Amino acid sequence: MNYQHVIVPLDGSALAECVLPHLEAIASNCHITTVELVRVVPPLEMHYRAVLPFDVQQEKQLNQAAVKEAEDYLSAIKARLDASRMTVITKVLLGPVADVLSDYIQKSGADLLILATHGRSGPSRWFWGSVADKLLRSCCIPVFLVRPSGCIHGS
């Protein structure tokens, strides 16, 4: 199979990065031409003002700092990948993670999504939700889910 354009969402965690060896293996065998490393930054929202004494300017600065941190993180990951095999681009998005990713993937023209899953089930999954599950259900392209090593069934 040839996948031309692959999206890899990363959240800054080691768990999310467990997909990178799989990406490299798929890239070497499936002739991937473009990889998009994507990170979604949930914005500090107005309703937090009731709890945290931020004014509009402070809120804007905090959101800008979060976006800058995400850009730096993706640049560091990009530097670790073998750019001789594929073009690697980075994209930082702002908003609710699952919704923003789903919309972005739909409009991107990508033909494969590779992401990690915590592998949660039961009450833990109900409480935390699952970005991976939401993307699996909303995407019309193949989704390659990776569970990290040491994942405990039913956790």
Secondary structure, 3 states (H helix, E strand, C coil): CCCCEEEEECCCCHHHHCCHHHHHHHHHHHCCCEEEEEEEECCCCHHHHHCCCCCHHHHHHHHHHHHHHHHHHHHHHHHHCCCCCCEEEEEEEECCHHHHHHHHHHHHCCCEEEEECCCCCHHHHHHHCCHHHHHHHHCCCCEEEECCCCCCCCC
